[in-house]
Amino acid sequence: MSNFTRFENKVWLATPTMHGDEMKYIQQAYETNWMSTVGENINEVERIAAEKAEMKYAVGLSCCTAALHLAVKHAGESLYGKPAVSHGALEGKRVFCSDMTFDATLNPVVYEGGIPVFIDTEESSWNMDPLALEKAFEMYPDVKLVVSAELYGFPGRMDLIKQICQKHGALLIEDAAEAMGATIHGKQCGSFGDYSAISYNGNKIITGSSGGCLLTNDLEVANKARKWSTQARENAPWYQHEEVGYNYRMSNVIASVVRGQYPYLEEHIAQKKAIYERYKEGFRDLPVQMNPITDGTEPNYWLSCMIIDKEYMCKQVRDDSTALFVKVSGKTCPTEILEKLAEYNAEGRPIWKPMHMQPMYRMHEFVTREGSGRCRTNAYIEGRVTDVGADIFDRGLCLPSDNKMTEWEQDGVIEIVKSCFK
């Protein structure tokens, strides 16, 4: 690194990539005065989103979290009946949820009064472990809803998770926010759930700056979601309301951007794949592993991540807001690498901190292949139990993966990571 200087322009984790078509549709919305939550752009986004995901219907919403919330609400009412106005659709019911994910995956469960039970992560895919899910159903056979996310655009065994849900009579909500365009045995991510959600957030594989879609094969679900997303207004000549609704509908202006982005989905995936493969080649002599690719899957390569081999980890300690490490020659840790990237004006991030380690969920049930994992964090630290999610969080990080990053910039990132092992 002696000859390497700080990046003049920041190397980002992931940023929007615009192409020009977006502005054409924004101008169309402006000129036709369709600036609200109806219009041709929304209609086209819903059509394209459903077609791309191989689902019958898509409902354009303000964000992916809104899609997950309406999916959770509909699933709860389908399973347990319509609740009283003052209660959520899942009041007091356990729901099996991905553990290593962004908290938006499971917050909607809490919105509706449900109790998340976290399912440990599969080491070979970094996604929900089907064997741990089976163990959870043995422990709680009355659970009827599973919420499973696909991490960083690298899908795991959502096909097996779907089979397990069907076996136990449970509904599946597929959080495909990070996995749009990825496939499992040729089948699109977003097409496995009874309900699925995709995201157009600013850093996703394609973007609208915000926005998302709920995907379903059930017309009744789609119609109900559209109604709820527009404050649940009844079909009457005045403003009549018989149930709680939300202001969740996608703007026609946001839809303009999404519509202009969709033709470039495959191009963005190819660019992200090239980044992943350059990292993999650049790190071939380092004691690290990149995101695992599950047999039969084709990722969208949204974020390239790495995990350091255990024997090459220096001592690292994290509390809820800070991290410390002790430098050892030939070893490193995520904290050192992230600090070094920041020093050279590049953005990296830690792997998602598992939900069972989060302050607000530490007392919730956590299920591993071995069974109950409640309060297992100390035992994991002491090496007495397996906690896959905690281990990946401890040793892993997300690398700069912006599809506008030059090869020179990526080579610089690779050299920064290499320097940390010296």
N, C-alpha and C positions, 0 to 999 in steps of 0.2 A: 504493500500500500504506500510505500515511500514516494512513489511518483504519481499517486492518484490524488486528485484534488476534489474538493466538494462539488457536487452537481450544481451548475448554475441555475438550472430550472428544476424545480422539485420533481422527483420521480414518485408518482402517486401509486397507491394501492390499486384503485380502479376508478375511472372517471367516465362521464358520458362521452360518446363519440357521435357527433352529428354529421349528417351527410348532405343536407340541403332540402330533401323532400319534406322534412318536418316543417320548414318554414312555408312551403307551398300550402300545406294543409292548415297551418295556423292562419295564413292570409285568407284562405277560403272561409274559415270560421269567422274571421273578422268581417270580411266583405259581405257575408250572408247574414251577419248579426246573430249567429248561433253561438253565443258565448256562455251559455248556461250548461245544464246537465242533460241536454238532449241535442241531437244533431247527427249528421251523416258520419262524422268521424267516430263517434261512439258506436254507431251501428256497424261500421266497418271493422273496428277493433274487436268487437264481440264476434263477428263472423270469422275473422282471421284467427283470433285466439283459439276459438273452438276447433277450427280446422287444423291448425298447427298442433294442437294437443290431442287430436283425435278424439274429441268429445263432442257431444251434440250441441251443448249450450255453454255460453260464457256470459257472465254479467260483469260489466265494467264498473269498478268501484274506486273510491278515493285512494285506497292503499291495499296491500296484501293483508294487513292485519284486519281490515274491515271484512275482507273475504273470509278469513279464518273465523272471525266472530260470527258472521251470518251462518257459516257452515256449522259451527258449534251449536248455535241457537237452534237451527233447524234439526240437527241430529238429536239434541236433547228433547225437543218437543215430539219428534217422531218416536223416540224411545220411551219417554216418560209422561207424555201428555203436556198440554199447555199449562204453564205455571200461573200462579196468582201474580198480579201485576208487580207486587213487591218482592218477588223471588225470581231467581234465574232458572233457566231451563234445566240446569244440572244440579240444582240445590242439594248439596250433601252427597253427591254421587262421585265415586272414584273414576278417573280417566287415566289411561296409560298414555304417557307422553315421552317423546324423545328427551334424552337427558343433555346431550352435548349439542346445543343449538342456541340461537338467539331467543331471548325470552318472549318475543312476539309470537313464537310458535304456540306457547301455552297460556299466555296472558288471557286470551279469549275464554279459555276454560274457567279461569278465575272470575272473569266478568259475569259468567253465567252460574256462578256459585259452585262449580265443580271442585274436586280435590285432585290435583295432579299427583300421579304416582310415576316416578321417573324410571325409565327402562335403560339399563346400561348400554354402552356403545360396543359395537363389534370391532375388534382390533383389525380385522382384515378389510374393513370398508369404511370405518369411522362413522357409521350410521347406526340406527337402532339395531340391536342384536336380536335376531329372531329367536334364538335359544333362551335369552333372558325374557323375551315377551311370553314364550310358552310357560316359563317358570312363573311369571306374574299371573297368568290365567289359572295356573294350579293353585296359587295362593288366594286369588280373588276371582272365582269363576263367575261372579255376578256382574263383572265389568262388561259394558256393552259399547264402549267407544275408545278408539285408539287415535292419537294424533302423532303422526310420524313425519319428520323432516328429512330432506335430502341435502347433505352438507357440501357447500362450496362447489356445487355443480358436479360432484362425483357420486352418483347414486349407488346405494347398496342393494339390499335384497327386498325392495318394496314388493316384488312379486310374491316372495315367501310370506312377508308380513300380511299381505292381502289374503293369502290362503289361510293363514292362522286366524285372522279375523273372521273369515267365513266359517271356519271350523267351529269357532266359539260363538257364532251369532252376533258378532260385534260389527259396528260400522267403522269405516276407516276414513279419516281426514288426512289427505296427503298435502303436506306443506312443500310445494315445489318452487318456492320463492327463488331459490338459488340455482335451480336445475332446469330452467326452461330450455328446451332443445336437446337435452340429454335423453338417452334411451336405455331401456333394459330389455334385452332380447328383442331389439327392434321396435319396442313399444315405447311411446313417448312418456317421459315423466310428466305427471299431471293427469295421466289417464288411468291410474291405478286406484285412486280413492273413490269412495262413494261420493265424496266431495273433495275437490282439490282447489288449491290457491296458487296463483303465480304473481310475481312482483315486477313492477316497472320503476322501482326506486332508482335514484340517480346513479348508483354504482353497479346496477345489475347488467346482465349481458346485453339487453336492450333496455331503453329507458323512456319514460315520459316526464322525467324529473320526480314524479310520484305516480301513484296509481297501481291498480292490480285488477285481477279478475278472479271470480269464483267460477269454477268449471264443474259441470254436472251433465249426466245423461238423462236427467229427470226434468221434464218441462215444468212440473209443479214446483220443484225446488227453485228453478230459475225464476219463475214468476213470483214466488214468495220472496226471494232475495231482492228482486227489483222493487217490490212493494215496500219491504222493510227499509231499503236503502233510500227511499224518498219519503221518510217520516210516516210510513204505513198509512198513507191517505187512502180512504175508501173511495170506491167509484160512486160518487154522489156529486150533485151540483154545487155543494158547499164543502168546506173543510171538515170532513167527518173522520173520526179516529176511534177504532175499536181495540187497538193494541199498540204497544210501544214500538216506535220506529226510530230511524237514525238518519242523519244527513251524510250518507255514505256514497252517493252516486258519483261516478267519474265525471269530471268536467269535459265538455266537448273540445276545449282548448288543450287540455292534457292529452286527450285522445288524438288530437292532431299530431302531436309529437310521437306518440306510440305508433300511430298508423304509418308515419314516415320512417320509423325505425325497423318495422317488421321485415321489410325486404332484405335487411342487412344482418339478420340473425345468424345465418350460416357463415357469413363472412367474419363476423365477430368471433364465432366459435372457432373457426380456423386460425384466427390470430391468437386467441387464447391458448389453443393447443400448441402452437409454435413456441409460445413463451414457456409453457410447461416442459416441452421437450428440450428446449435450450437449457433450462435450469437442470433438468435431469442429466443431460450430457455434461454440463459444467460442474456438477457435484459428483461425478462418477467416482472420484477418488476420495471423497469425504465420507465419514461415518454418519450419513444421514439418509433418510428415505423420504420420497415425495408422496403426495396424496396417493393412497392405494386405488387401483382400478379393478373393480370387481369383474370377474369373468362374465362375459355376456353383456356388459354394459359399455356404452359409449358416452363419456362425460361431455359436458359443455366447457369444462376447464376454466370456470369462472375465476376462481382464485387458486393460484399455485401455492401450496403449503409444504412445509417440511417438518420432519421430526428427527431429533438427534438421537443416535444410538445411546442406550443407557450408560455404557461404560465410558462414553466420551462426554458425559454431562459433568460440569463442575457444580459445586454446591450452590444452590439457589433457594431462596426463601421468599415467599410472597404472603402478605396479609391481604386485607380487603382493599387496599389502595396503593400499596408500595411494594417494591421488590428489591432484594439485595442478592448479590452473588459474590463468591470468592473465586478470583481468577486462578486457574491452574494451567500450566503449559500443556498444550496439546488438547485441551478440553474447552468447552464453552457451554452456553445455555441460552434459551430464548431471550432473557433479559439483556445479556451482553450484545447479542446480535441486533436486537431492536434498537438499543441505545446507539450502537455503531451506525446503523442505517440512518437514524435520525441525525447523527453528527454529520453525515455526508449528504443530508438533505433528501433522503429517501424515506418513504412511508411503508412501514410494516405494521403488523398487528399480532397480538397473541391469538392463539386458537380460542374458540368460544369456551368460556369457563362453564363447566357443567352446571346444570340447574340445581342438582342436589348439594352443590358447594356454595350456592348463592345465599346471602344472609336471610332473604325472605322465605327460602324453601328448605333450609337445612334440616328442619324437623319433619319434612315430608318423607314418605316411604320411597326407598330407592332399591330397585330389584336388579340383581346380577344373575348370571347363570347359576350361581351358588345359592341363590335365594335372597332373603331379606338383606338389604344393605343399609338399613337405618343407622345413622351416626357412624359410618364406616371410615370417615376421612382420616381420623387418627390412626386407625388400624392399617389403612393403606400406606400412610407415611412411614409407619414402622415396618412395612413390608410383610404384614401378616395376611393380607387379603388382596384379591385382584379387583381393581377399580379402573377399568379401561379408560373411561372418560377422563378421570383425574390424571392418569398417566400421560395421555395424549396432550392434555392441557399443560402439564408440567414440562414436557419436552418439545412441544410444537409451536410453530409460528406461521403466519401468513406473509408471503413475500410480495413485493411490488408486482402487480399483474396487469397494469394498465395496457390496453391493446395499442396505445399510441407510443409506448416506450420503445426507444430505438434499440438495436442490437448492442450498440456501444454502451448505452445506459444499463442494459441488462448485464452485459459483461462486467460493468463496474459493480453492480450489486453482487454478482457471483464472487468477485475479488474481495469485496467487503466481508462476505460470509466466510470465505476461505481464511482471511486474516484472523478471524476470531478463534480459529483452531491452532494458531501458532503460539 
